[in-house]
Amino acid sequence: MFSVGSVSILTQAEPNDADHKKDRKECKKGHEQYSKIPDLTQEQKTQIKAIKDEFKTENHTTISELKDKKQELRQLTSTESVNIEAVDSMIDEIGTLKTSIMKSKTNMDIEVRSLLTEEQREHFDSRHLHGPKHKKG
């Protein structure tokens, strides 16, 4: 029994690392997309940085809570007898947190977009708001 618990703990640590890497990659991707906007003035860069910093500050707790809830979900689903009601409830909580973050991110994007010239907005819209096209297969 002890070795099973040890394996379970090791298995649970791996997705946590993957989530962390994914979160960092998404965060970096957002920064890169803003930095790729052509011909930003120093004032625009300063304003965009302030908007991003405000987003991070306002969402820090929610993002941390989301990570914790994902870990809790992994734990709930890796037990011998899975409590489906608890799993469903945790999924609902995760969905609520993701919705909150997505709304805040969208508001940040709209605020950044409002600072841009027409040419910059065209670039921003084509690369940022619409994202990459996914093939259906």
Number of C-alpha atoms within 10 A of each C-alpha: 5 7 8 9 11 11 10 14 13 11 13 16 12 11 14 16 11 11 14 13 12 12 14 12 12 12 11 11 13 15 14 12 15 20 13 14 18 14 12 17 10 9 10 14 16 12 15 22 15 13 17 20 12 13 16 15 11 13 17 13 11 16 17 10 15 19 18 14 17 18 16 15 18 17 15 17 14 14 11 7 8 12 11 11 9 13 17 12 12 17 15 12 16 19 13 13 18 15 12 15 19 12 11 16 17 13 14 17 20 12 15 21 20 11 16 19 13 11 11 17 18 14 17 22 13 12 15 20 14 9 11 9 6 6 5 4 3
